Amino acid sequence: MKTVITRILFIVLSIYAVYTFISQQKLLNSYAKEGREYKNQIEQANEIKQELSETLQSLNSTEYIEQIAREKLDMYLPNEKVYIDITQ
């Protein structure tokens, strides 16, 4: 009788251990996936930060100011000839 109870107890504990192992593995896999997603978000944020830093550095440059004056304000340098394409 003791051997039957021992075997049943062993089987129940084995099943519980396997179930726990599988559920923990699923949880670890989901955490790893989240970690990869967060890493990708950090990389994208760093790229945007780098682009913004480069833009910030170029804001006070003469070339950038001239470009904005030409594109947004239609301003040009004195004695500069402007050709307008009317075929559009």
Phi and psi in radians as a Rosetta constraint file:
Dihedral C 1 N 2 CA 2 C 2 CIRCULARHARMONIC -1.142 0.35
Dihedral N 2 CA 2 C 2 N 3 CIRCULARHARMONIC -0.631 0.35
Dihedral C 2 N 3 CA 3 C 3 CIRCULARHARMONIC -1.177 0.35
Dihedral N 3 CA 3 C 3 N 4 CIRCULARHARMONIC -0.622 0.35
Dihedral C 3 N 4 CA 4 C 4 CIRCULARHARMONIC -1.168 0.35
Dihedral N 4 CA 4 C 4 N 5 CIRCULARHARMONIC -0.776 0.35
Dihedral C 4 N 5 CA 5 C 5 CIRCULARHARMONIC -1.135 0.35
Dihedral N 5 CA 5 C 5 N 6 CIRCULARHARMONIC -0.714 0.35
Dihedral C 5 N 6 CA 6 C 6 CIRCULARHARMONIC -1.093 0.35
Dihedral N 6 CA 6 C 6 N 7 CIRCULARHARMONIC -0.775 0.35
Dihedral C 6 N 7 CA 7 C 7 CIRCULARHARMONIC -1.124 0.35
Dihedral N 7 CA 7 C 7 N 8 CIRCULARHARMONIC -0.764 0.35
Dihedral C 7 N 8 CA 8 C 8 CIRCULARHARMONIC -1.096 0.35
Dihedral N 8 CA 8 C 8 N 9 CIRCULARHARMONIC -0.773 0.35
Dihedral C 8 N 9 CA 9 C 9 CIRCULARHARMONIC -1.082 0.35
Dihedral N 9 CA 9 C 9 N 10 CIRCULARHARMONIC -0.731 0.35
Dihedral C 9 N 10 CA 10 C 10 CIRCULARHARMONIC -1.104 0.35
Dihedral N 10 CA 10 C 10 N 11 CIRCULARHARMONIC -0.761 0.35
Dihedral C 10 N 11 CA 11 C 11 CIRCULARHARMONIC -1.127 0.35
Dihedral N 11 CA 11 C 11 N 12 CIRCULARHARMONIC -0.762 0.35
Dihedral C 11 N 12 CA 12 C 12 CIRCULARHARMONIC -1.096 0.35
Dihedral N 12 CA 12 C 12 N 13 CIRCULARHARMONIC -0.787 0.35
Dihedral C 12 N 13 CA 13 C 13 CIRCULARHARMONIC -1.143 0.35
Dihedral N 13 CA 13 C 13 N 14 CIRCULARHARMONIC -0.639 0.35
Dihedral C 13 N 14 CA 14 C 14 CIRCULARHARMONIC -1.134 0.35
Dihedral N 14 CA 14 C 14 N 15 CIRCULARHARMONIC -0.777 0.35
Dihedral C 14 N 15 CA 15 C 15 CIRCULARHARMONIC -1.093 0.35
Dihedral N 15 CA 15 C 15 N 16 CIRCULARHARMONIC -0.748 0.35
Dihedral C 15 N 16 CA 16 C 16 CIRCULARHARMONIC -1.090 0.35
Dihedral N 16 CA 16 C 16 N 17 CIRCULARHARMONIC -0.744 0.35
Dihedral C 16 N 17 CA 17 C 17 CIRCULARHARMONIC -1.116 0.35
Dihedral N 17 CA 17 C 17 N 18 CIRCULARHARMONIC -0.745 0.35
Dihedral C 17 N 18 CA 18 C 18 CIRCULARHARMONIC -1.135 0.35
Dihedral N 18 CA 18 C 18 N 19 CIRCULARHARMONIC -0.784 0.35
Dihedral C 18 N 19 CA 19 C 19 CIRCULARHARMONIC -1.050 0.35
Dihedral N 19 CA 19 C 19 N 20 CIRCULARHARMONIC -0.785 0.35
Dihedral C 19 N 20 CA 20 C 20 CIRCULARHARMONIC -1.097 0.35
Dihedral N 20 CA 20 C 20 N 21 CIRCULARHARMONIC -0.751 0.35
Dihedral C 20 N 21 CA 21 C 21 CIRCULARHARMONIC -1.071 0.35
Dihedral N 21 CA 21 C 21 N 22 CIRCULARHARMONIC -0.787 0.35
Dihedral C 21 N 22 CA 22 C 22 CIRCULARHARMONIC -1.141 0.35
Dihedral N 22 CA 22 C 22 N 23 CIRCULARHARMONIC -0.769 0.35
Dihedral C 22 N 23 CA 23 C 23 CIRCULARHARMONIC -1.155 0.35
Dihedral N 23 CA 23 C 23 N 24 CIRCULARHARMONIC -0.666 0.35
Dihedral C 23 N 24 CA 24 C 24 CIRCULARHARMONIC -1.161 0.35
Dihedral N 24 CA 24 C 24 N 25 CIRCULARHARMONIC -0.659 0.35
Dihedral C 24 N 25 CA 25 C 25 CIRCULARHARMONIC -1.134 0.35
Dihedral N 25 CA 25 C 25 N 26 CIRCULARHARMONIC -0.719 0.35
Dihedral C 25 N 26 CA 26 C 26 CIRCULARHARMONIC -1.081 0.35
Dihedral N 26 CA 26 C 26 N 27 CIRCULARHARMONIC -0.734 0.35
Dihedral C 26 N 27 CA 27 C 27 CIRCULARHARMONIC -1.115 0.35
Dihedral N 27 CA 27 C 27 N 28 CIRCULARHARMONIC -0.757 0.35
Dihedral C 27 N 28 CA 28 C 28 CIRCULARHARMONIC -1.100 0.35
Dihedral N 28 CA 28 C 28 N 29 CIRCULARHARMONIC -0.694 0.35
Dihedral C 28 N 29 CA 29 C 29 CIRCULARHARMONIC -1.114 0.35
Dihedral N 29 CA 29 C 29 N 30 CIRCULARHARMONIC -0.705 0.35
Dihedral C 29 N 30 CA 30 C 30 CIRCULARHARMONIC -1.179 0.35
Dihedral N 30 CA 30 C 30 N 31 CIRCULARHARMONIC -0.659 0.35
Dihedral C 30 N 31 CA 31 C 31 CIRCULARHARMONIC -1.135 0.35
Dihedral N 31 CA 31 C 31 N 32 CIRCULARHARMONIC -0.683 0.35
Dihedral C 31 N 32 CA 32 C 32 CIRCULARHARMONIC -1.131 0.35
Dihedral N 32 CA 32 C 32 N 33 CIRCULARHARMONIC -0.707 0.35
Dihedral C 32 N 33 CA 33 C 33 CIRCULARHARMONIC -1.111 0.35
Dihedral N 33 CA 33 C 33 N 34 CIRCULARHARMONIC -0.781 0.35
Dihedral C 33 N 34 CA 34 C 34 CIRCULARHARMONIC -1.054 0.35
Dihedral N 34 CA 34 C 34 N 35 CIRCULARHARMONIC -0.715 0.35
Dihedral C 34 N 35 CA 35 C 35 CIRCULARHARMONIC -1.067 0.35
Dihedral N 35 CA 35 C 35 N 36 CIRCULARHARMONIC -0.732 0.35
Dihedral C 35 N 36 CA 36 C 36 CIRCULARHARMONIC -1.139 0.35
Dihedral N 36 CA 36 C 36 N 37 CIRCULARHARMONIC -0.685 0.35
Dihedral C 36 N 37 CA 37 C 37 CIRCULARHARMONIC -1.124 0.35
Dihedral N 37 CA 37 C 37 N 38 CIRCULARHARMONIC -0.752 0.35
Dihedral C 37 N 38 CA 38 C 38 CIRCULARHARMONIC -1.133 0.35
Dihedral N 38 CA 38 C 38 N 39 CIRCULARHARMONIC -0.654 0.35
Dihedral C 38 N 39 CA 39 C 39 CIRCULARHARMONIC -1.113 0.35
Dihedral N 39 CA 39 C 39 N 40 CIRCULARHARMONIC -0.726 0.35
Dihedral C 39 N 40 CA 40 C 40 CIRCULARHARMONIC -1.111 0.35
Dihedral N 40 CA 40 C 40 N 41 CIRCULARHARMONIC -0.708 0.35
Dihedral C 40 N 41 CA 41 C 41 CIRCULARHARMONIC -1.114 0.35
Dihedral N 41 CA 41 C 41 N 42 CIRCULARHARMONIC -0.683 0.35
Dihedral C 41 N 42 CA 42 C 42 CIRCULARHARMONIC -1.137 0.35
Dihedral N 42 CA 42 C 42 N 43 CIRCULARHARMONIC -0.743 0.35
Dihedral C 42 N 43 CA 43 C 43 CIRCULARHARMONIC -1.093 0.35
Dihedral N 43 CA 43 C 43 N 44 CIRCULARHARMONIC -0.737 0.35
Dihedral C 43 N 44 CA 44 C 44 CIRCULARHARMONIC -1.128 0.35
Dihedral N 44 CA 44 C 44 N 45 CIRCULARHARMONIC -0.728 0.35
Dihedral C 44 N 45 CA 45 C 45 CIRCULARHARMONIC -1.115 0.35
Dihedral N 45 CA 45 C 45 N 46 CIRCULARHARMONIC -0.661 0.35
Dihedral C 45 N 46 CA 46 C 46 CIRCULARHARMONIC -1.157 0.35
Dihedral N 46 CA 46 C 46 N 47 CIRCULARHARMONIC -0.663 0.35
Dihedral C 46 N 47 CA 47 C 47 CIRCULARHARMONIC -1.132 0.35
Dihedral N 47 CA 47 C 47 N 48 CIRCULARHARMONIC -0.757 0.35
Dihedral C 47 N 48 CA 48 C 48 CIRCULARHARMONIC -1.118 0.35
Dihedral N 48 CA 48 C 48 N 49 CIRCULARHARMONIC -0.704 0.35
Dihedral C 48 N 49 CA 49 C 49 CIRCULARHARMONIC -1.071 0.35
Dihedral N 49 CA 49 C 49 N 50 CIRCULARHARMONIC -0.737 0.35
Dihedral C 49 N 50 CA 50 C 50 CIRCULARHARMONIC -1.112 0.35
Dihedral N 50 CA 50 C 50 N 51 CIRCULARHARMONIC -0.763 0.35
Dihedral C 50 N 51 CA 51 C 51 CIRCULARHARMONIC -1.086 0.35
Dihedral N 51 CA 51 C 51 N 52 CIRCULARHARMONIC -0.746 0.35
Dihedral C 51 N 52 CA 52 C 52 CIRCULARHARMONIC -1.154 0.35
Dihedral N 52 CA 52 C 52 N 53 CIRCULARHARMONIC -0.642 0.35
Dihedral C 52 N 53 CA 53 C 53 CIRCULARHARMONIC -1.122 0.35
Dihedral N 53 CA 53 C 53 N 54 CIRCULARHARMONIC -0.726 0.35
Dihedral C 53 N 54 CA 54 C 54 CIRCULARHARMONIC -1.146 0.35
Dihedral N 54 CA 54 C 54 N 55 CIRCULARHARMONIC -0.699 0.35
Dihedral C 54 N 55 CA 55 C 55 CIRCULARHARMONIC -1.134 0.35
Dihedral N 55 CA 55 C 55 N 56 CIRCULARHARMONIC -0.737 0.35
Dihedral C 55 N 56 CA 56 C 56 CIRCULARHARMONIC -1.073 0.35
Dihedral N 56 CA 56 C 56 N 57 CIRCULARHARMONIC -0.699 0.35
Dihedral C 56 N 57 CA 57 C 57 CIRCULARHARMONIC -1.186 0.35
Dihedral N 57 CA 57 C 57 N 58 CIRCULARHARMONIC -0.555 0.35
Dihedral C 57 N 58 CA 58 C 58 CIRCULARHARMONIC -1.545 0.35
Dihedral N 58 CA 58 C 58 N 59 CIRCULARHARMONIC -0.109 0.35
Dihedral C 58 N 59 CA 59 C 59 CIRCULARHARMONIC -1.064 0.35
Dihedral N 59 CA 59 C 59 N 60 CIRCULARHARMONIC -0.630 0.35
Dihedral C 59 N 60 CA 60 C 60 CIRCULARHARMONIC -1.655 0.35
Dihedral N 60 CA 60 C 60 N 61 CIRCULARHARMONIC 0.083 0.35
Dihedral C 60 N 61 CA 61 C 61 CIRCULARHARMONIC -1.360 0.35
Dihedral N 61 CA 61 C 61 N 62 CIRCULARHARMONIC 2.625 0.35
Dihedral C 61 N 62 CA 62 C 62 CIRCULARHARMONIC -1.091 0.35
Dihedral N 62 CA 62 C 62 N 63 CIRCULARHARMONIC -0.686 0.35
Dihedral C 62 N 63 CA 63 C 63 CIRCULARHARMONIC -1.085 0.35
Dihedral N 63 CA 63 C 63 N 64 CIRCULARHARMONIC -0.740 0.35
Dihedral C 63 N 64 CA 64 C 64 CIRCULARHARMONIC -1.169 0.35
Dihedral N 64 CA 64 C 64 N 65 CIRCULARHARMONIC -0.750 0.35
Dihedral C 64 N 65 CA 65 C 65 CIRCULARHARMONIC -1.086 0.35
Dihedral N 65 CA 65 C 65 N 66 CIRCULARHARMONIC -0.756 0.35
Dihedral C 65 N 66 CA 66 C 66 CIRCULARHARMONIC -1.101 0.35
Dihedral N 66 CA 66 C 66 N 67 CIRCULARHARMONIC -0.717 0.35
Dihedral C 66 N 67 CA 67 C 67 CIRCULARHARMONIC -1.087 0.35
Dihedral N 67 CA 67 C 67 N 68 CIRCULARHARMONIC -0.819 0.35
Dihedral C 67 N 68 CA 68 C 68 CIRCULARHARMONIC -1.129 0.35
Dihedral N 68 CA 68 C 68 N 69 CIRCULARHARMONIC -0.713 0.35
Dihedral C 68 N 69 CA 69 C 69 CIRCULARHARMONIC -1.073 0.35
Dihedral N 69 CA 69 C 69 N 70 CIRCULARHARMONIC -0.699 0.35
Dihedral C 69 N 70 CA 70 C 70 CIRCULARHARMONIC -1.235 0.35
Dihedral N 70 CA 70 C 70 N 71 CIRCULARHARMONIC -0.861 0.35
Dihedral C 70 N 71 CA 71 C 71 CIRCULARHARMONIC -1.322 0.35
Dihedral N 71 CA 71 C 71 N 72 CIRCULARHARMONIC -0.770 0.35
Dihedral C 71 N 72 CA 72 C 72 CIRCULARHARMONIC -1.643 0.35
Dihedral N 72 CA 72 C 72 N 73 CIRCULARHARMONIC -0.620 0.35
Dihedral C 72 N 73 CA 73 C 73 CIRCULARHARMONIC -1.889 0.35
Dihedral N 73 CA 73 C 73 N 74 CIRCULARHARMONIC -0.043 0.35
Dihedral C 73 N 74 CA 74 C 74 CIRCULARHARMONIC 0.923 0.35
Dihedral N 74 CA 74 C 74 N 75 CIRCULARHARMONIC 0.745 0.35
Dihedral C 74 N 75 CA 75 C 75 CIRCULARHARMONIC -1.814 0.35
Dihedral N 75 CA 75 C 75 N 76 CIRCULARHARMONIC 2.557 0.35
Dihedral C 75 N 76 CA 76 C 76 CIRCULARHARMONIC -2.385 0.35
Dihedral N 76 CA 76 C 76 N 77 CIRCULARHARMONIC 2.872 0.35
Dihedral C 76 N 77 CA 77 C 77 CIRCULARHARMONIC -1.255 0.35
Dihedral N 77 CA 77 C 77 N 78 CIRCULARHARMONIC 2.668 0.35
Dihedral C 77 N 78 CA 78 C 78 CIRCULARHARMONIC -1.070 0.35
Dihedral N 78 CA 78 C 78 N 79 CIRCULARHARMONIC 2.569 0.35
Dihedral C 78 N 79 CA 79 C 79 CIRCULARHARMONIC 1.085 0.35
Dihedral N 79 CA 79 C 79 N 80 CIRCULARHARMONIC 0.345 0.35
Dihedral C 79 N 80 CA 80 C 80 CIRCULARHARMONIC -1.691 0.35
Dihedral N 80 CA 80 C 80 N 81 CIRCULARHARMONIC 2.273 0.35
Dihedral C 80 N 81 CA 81 C 81 CIRCULARHARMONIC -1.525 0.35
Dihedral N 81 CA 81 C 81 N 82 CIRCULARHARMONIC 2.309 0.35
Dihedral C 81 N 82 CA 82 C 82 CIRCULARHARMONIC -2.008 0.35
Dihedral N 82 CA 82 C 82 N 83 CIRCULARHARMONIC 2.217 0.35
Dihedral C 82 N 83 CA 83 C 83 CIRCULARHARMONIC -1.883 0.35
Dihedral N 83 CA 83 C 83 N 84 CIRCULARHARMONIC 2.289 0.35
Dihedral C 83 N 84 CA 84 C 84 CIRCULARHARMONIC -1.942 0.35
Dihedral N 84 CA 84 C 84 N 85 CIRCULARHARMONIC 2.243 0.35
Dihedral C 84 N 85 CA 85 C 85 CIRCULARHARMONIC -1.478 0.35
Dihedral N 85 CA 85 C 85 N 86 CIRCULARHARMONIC 1.961 0.35
Dihedral C 85 N 86 CA 86 C 86 CIRCULARHARMONIC -1.676 0.35
Dihedral N 86 CA 86 C 86 N 87 CIRCULARHARMONIC 0.116 0.35
Dihedral C 86 N 87 CA 87 C 87 CIRCULARHARMONIC -1.451 0.35
Dihedral N 87 CA 87 C 87 N 88 CIRCULARHARMONIC -0.057 0.35
